[in-house]
Amino acid sequence: MKKIFFFVSLLMLASGIVFAQQKTEKSSAPKFDPSRDPFADVKTAVVEAEKTNKRILLDVGGEWCIWCHRIDSFIEQNDEINKFLHENFVVVKVNWSPENKNEKFLTEYPKVAGFPHFFILEKDGKFLHSQNTGLLEKEKSYDSEKMLNFFKEWASKKSGS
């Protein structure tokens, strides 16, 4: 009986550690904030993008969206993709949720069929591409090769590269 109690206690402890780790990983990505103004966020991103010669990635989704959390975790846990993304793009989270669908902002872009969704903007804010992230999925996550190839295809062509 003591062995069973010990085993169950150990299993509960391990589950608690995994849960705490997942919670920490999930919270390290910027959040989709219904109170943010995406017009102002893009203006700020344009200043940064022009200064650093990067393009802008609009990441549209919400805290309610499991696939939005999956893509954030996938990118954070893949060093090569995470590094390439942040070296080549200024990332702006755009909230879409019942509290704030940001309809006025999103009417400036092609219709979004699902979440998360990416829009690529030139460093001056001009729209370049709309990406259904479902095409980057693999099983219950994302495909590393597809994701990296997508970012490479849309990264700004910097002088000397």
C-alpha positions, -999 to +999 in steps of 0.1 A: +000+000+000+029+024+008+044+017-026+011+027-043+008+058-022+044+067-030+039+061-067+007+082-069+024+110-049+054+110-073+031+110-103+011+140-089+043+159-082+056+152-117+023+164-132+024+195-112+059+203-124+049+198-161+018+220-156+039+247-140+064+245-168+037+247-195+022+277-177+055+295-176+063+287-213+028+299-223+031+332-204+065+341-218+051+351-252+035+385-256-002+383-251-031+393-273-044+424-255-080+436-264-071+470-250-042+477-274-046+499-304-033+481-335-032+513-355-008+528-329+011+495-326+017+494-364+029+530-364+054+521-337+064+490-356+070+510-388+094+533-370+113+503-357+112+483-390+125+513-410+153+518-384+163+481-384+155+473-421+130+446-410+095+437-423+065+436-400+047+404-390+011+410-378+001+380-357-037+380-354-054+359-328-066+358-292-059+345-258-089+321-262-072+304-292-054+272-285-036+273-319-024+308-311-007+295-280+006+265-299+023+287-325+038+309-298+052+279-280+064+263-312+083+294-322+098+300-287+110+264-284+126+263-318+158+284-315+165+287-352+130+298-361+127+322-331+161+338-339+154+342-376+119+356-369+132+383-345+162+391-366+141+398-396+106+409-384+091+434-360+062+413-345+029+429-337+001+410-319-034+420-331-062+409-308-094+393-322-118+383-295-154+389-284-141+418-262-125+435-293-125+421-328-105+451-341-129+451-371-120+486-383-083+477-383-087+443-399-109+457-428-076+471-442-064+435-449-078+404-466-104+385-447-091+361-421-105+326-423-091+313-390-067+320-362-039+325-357-033+344-390-002+362-402+000+393-424+034+404-437+039+442-441+068+460-457+089+481-434+068+511-444+036+493-434+025+484-469+006+451-470+025+423-488+011+389-479-017+371-460-008+337-446-032+310-433-011+294-406-031+262-410-009+256-440+021+256-417+007+230-393+018+194-388-004+172-367-011+190-334+017+215-339+036+232-367+062+221-393+097+235-387+107+234-423+075+250-436+076+277-409+113+286-415+108+286-452+078+309-449+098+334-428+128+332-451+106+338-482+091+370-466+121+383-448+134+416-461+163+413-485+191+430-466+221+445-484+250+421-484+228+390-479 
